[in-house]
Amino acid sequence: MTYEQLLEENEMLRWQLSELLATDLVNPVPALNGVKFRMVNLMANRAPNIVLYEGLCVAINPSVLEEPMHPNTLKVHMVRIRQALKPYGIEIETIWGRGYRMKPESAAKWRALLSSH
């Protein structure tokens, strides 16, 4: 693959990710800011599939390829997301070395929570 083809593919993937993250939904959990809300939506939309670390990093910072972020940033976000979702019975599973996954039951709870607002 040429450099130009890689750049084109990168742009296409960024656009696809932005489509997955874009939402006109009302955030039902005040503790989830925009970034965390997008991350939860991404995991719920991909359930039961694994969302790789890299995909979540792009959800946090779309320009992560040009401006690398601190390795603990994603972990801190996940701790806060889990704390915010715990009262609603929504769980996120860590897939060590790969990423995170929301089980279908938790994704269904998230969708029900969204539809109630």
C-alpha positions as CSV (number, residue, x, y, z in Angstrom):
1,M,0.0,0.0,0.0
2,T,1.3,3.4,-0.9
3,Y,1.6,6.3,1.5
4,E,-1.2,8.1,-0.3
5,Q,-3.5,5.1,-0.1
6,L,-2.8,4.8,3.7
7,L,-3.7,8.5,4.1
8,E,-6.9,8.0,2.2
9,E,-7.8,4.9,4.2
10,N,-7.0,6.7,7.4
11,E,-9.4,9.5,6.5
12,M,-12.1,7.0,5.6
13,L,-11.7,5.2,8.9
14,R,-11.8,8.5,10.8
15,W,-15.0,9.4,9.0
16,Q,-16.6,6.0,9.8
17,L,-15.6,6.3,13.4
18,S,-17.0,9.8,13.6
19,E,-20.3,8.4,12.3
20,L,-20.3,5.7,15.0
21,L,-19.6,8.2,17.7
22,A,-21.9,10.9,16.4
23,T,-25.2,11.1,18.3
24,D,-28.1,13.4,18.8
25,L,-29.1,11.5,21.9
26,V,-29.5,13.1,25.3
27,N,-27.0,12.0,27.9
28,P,-28.9,10.3,30.7
29,V,-25.9,10.0,33.0
30,P,-24.6,13.4,34.2
31,A,-21.2,11.9,35.2
32,L,-20.5,11.0,31.6
33,N,-19.0,14.0,29.8
34,G,-18.9,14.1,26.0
35,V,-15.9,11.9,25.6
36,K,-17.1,9.3,28.1
37,F,-20.6,9.3,26.6
38,R,-19.1,8.7,23.1
39,M,-17.0,5.9,24.5
40,V,-20.0,4.2,26.1
41,N,-22.0,4.6,22.9
42,L,-19.2,3.1,20.8
43,M,-19.0,0.1,23.1
44,A,-22.8,-0.4,23.2
45,N,-23.0,-0.1,19.4
46,R,-20.3,-2.7,19.0
47,A,-21.5,-5.1,21.7
48,P,-20.7,-8.0,22.1
49,N,-17.6,-7.3,20.0
50,I,-14.3,-6.0,21.5
51,V,-13.6,-2.3,21.0
52,L,-9.8,-2.1,20.7
53,Y,-7.7,0.3,22.7
54,E,-6.8,2.2,19.6
55,G,-10.5,2.8,18.7
56,L,-11.2,4.1,22.1
57,C,-8.1,6.3,22.0
58,V,-9.4,7.8,18.8
59,A,-12.8,8.4,20.5
60,I,-11.0,10.3,23.2
61,N,-8.8,12.3,20.9
62,P,-9.4,12.0,17.1
63,S,-5.9,13.4,16.4
64,V,-4.2,10.7,18.6
65,L,-2.0,9.6,15.7
66,E,-0.4,13.0,15.5
67,E,-0.5,13.8,19.2
68,P,0.0,10.6,21.3
69,M,-1.8,10.6,24.7
70,H,-0.5,9.4,28.0
71,P,-1.0,5.6,28.4
72,N,-3.1,6.0,31.6
73,T,-5.6,8.4,30.0
74,L,-7.8,5.5,28.7
75,K,-7.6,3.6,32.0
76,V,-8.7,6.7,34.0
77,H,-11.6,7.2,31.6
78,M,-12.7,3.6,32.0
79,V,-12.5,3.8,35.8
80,R,-14.8,6.8,35.8
81,I,-17.1,5.3,33.2
82,R,-17.5,2.1,35.3
83,Q,-18.2,4.2,38.4
84,A,-20.9,6.2,36.6
85,L,-22.6,3.2,35.1
86,K,-22.5,0.9,38.1
87,P,-25.8,2.2,39.6
88,Y,-27.5,1.3,36.4
89,G,-26.2,-2.3,36.4
90,I,-24.2,-1.6,33.2
91,E,-20.8,-3.4,33.1
92,I,-17.8,-3.1,30.9
93,E,-15.4,-6.0,30.6
94,T,-11.7,-5.6,30.2
95,I,-10.2,-7.9,27.5
96,W,-6.5,-7.8,28.6
97,G,-4.1,-6.7,25.9
98,R,-6.9,-5.9,23.4
99,G,-9.5,-3.5,24.6
100,Y,-12.9,-3.5,26.3
101,R,-16.3,-5.1,25.7
102,M,-19.9,-4.4,26.7
103,K,-21.9,-7.5,27.0
104,P,-25.3,-7.6,25.2
105,E,-27.2,-7.4,28.5
106,S,-25.4,-4.2,29.5
107,A,-25.8,-2.7,26.0
108,A,-29.6,-3.4,26.2
109,K,-29.6,-1.6,29.6
110,W,-27.8,1.3,28.1
111,R,-30.2,1.6,25.2
112,A,-33.2,1.4,27.6
113,L,-31.6,4.2,29.6
114,L,-31.1,6.3,26.5
115,S,-34.7,5.7,25.3
116,S,-36.1,6.8,28.7
117,H,-34.7,10.3,28.3
